[in-house]
Amino acid sequence: MIDGPFFVLVVAGILGTGMMAGVFCAFSTFVMRGLAALPPAQGVAAMNAINGAAVRPAFMTVFTGSAVLSAVIAVVTFVVWPDEGKAELLLGSALYLCGSFGLTIVANVPRNDGLARLTPGAQEAAVYWPAYVREWTFWNHVRAVASAAAALVYVLALA
């Protein structure tokens, strides 16, 4: 059974990955739909504002903190090698680190950077906007599922 400081670490991992699953789910289910319903210039401007606001301590602490927790959980699992829950702990860490944090770096951030380089009212932005929404949202769905699955398998490790 996982107990002591390792238990607290896993519970923190559950909370962090679960919170991120909620953020990603909100974006996938209604934020991006709302932005897509706006005229392209307004949607581009709003998304750029959201992306700028996201890089603040409140969000980044949960987002990167969950990655750090996932990495620490994986390392501690390798060192302690508990009798129970080791597969779940390693899977949970991999799901968040690759399917959420890593995917953000390779799929969502490059699209955000590309959008930020465009002038919201320009024709180029209007042409790029529908593809951005479709692609960004697809990868965000993956991040939401990966984060939720990470939280779930962390919970299973404690069961």
MOSULPE-V692233 format. One record per residue. N is the residue number from 1. BURIAL is # if it has 9 or more other C-alpha atoms within 8 Angstrom, else .. Layout:
n: <N,N>
burial: <BURIAL,BURIAL>
This chain:
n: <1,2,3,4,5,6,7,8,9,10,11,12,13,14,15,16,17,18,19,20,21,22,23,24,25,26,27,28,29,30,31,32,33,34,35,36,37,38,39,40,41,42,43,44,45,46,47,48,49,50,51,52,53,54,55,56,57,58,59,60,61,62,63,64,65,66,67,68,69,70,71,72,73,74,75,76,77,78,79,80,81,82,83,84,85,86,87,88,89,90,91,92,93,94,95,96,97,98,99,100,101,102,103,104,105,106,107,108,109,110,111,112,113,114,115,116,117,118,119,120,121,122,123,124,125,126,127,128,129,130,131,132,133,134,135,136,137,138,139,140,141,142,143,144,145,146,147,148,149,150,151,152,153,154,155,156,157,158,159>
burial: <.,#,.,.,.,#,#,#,#,#,#,#,#,#,#,#,#,#,#,#,#,#,#,#,#,#,#,#,.,.,#,#,#,.,#,#,.,#,.,#,#,#,#,#,#,#,#,#,.,.,#,.,.,.,.,.,.,.,#,#,#,#,#,#,#,#,#,.,#,#,#,.,#,#,.,#,#,.,.,.,.,#,.,.,#,#,.,#,#,#,#,#,#,#,#,#,#,#,#,#,#,#,#,#,#,.,#,#,#,#,#,#,.,.,#,.,.,#,.,#,#,#,.,.,#,#,.,#,#,#,.,#,#,.,.,#,#,.,#,#,#,#,#,#,#,#,#,#,#,#,#,#,#,#,#,#,#,#,.>
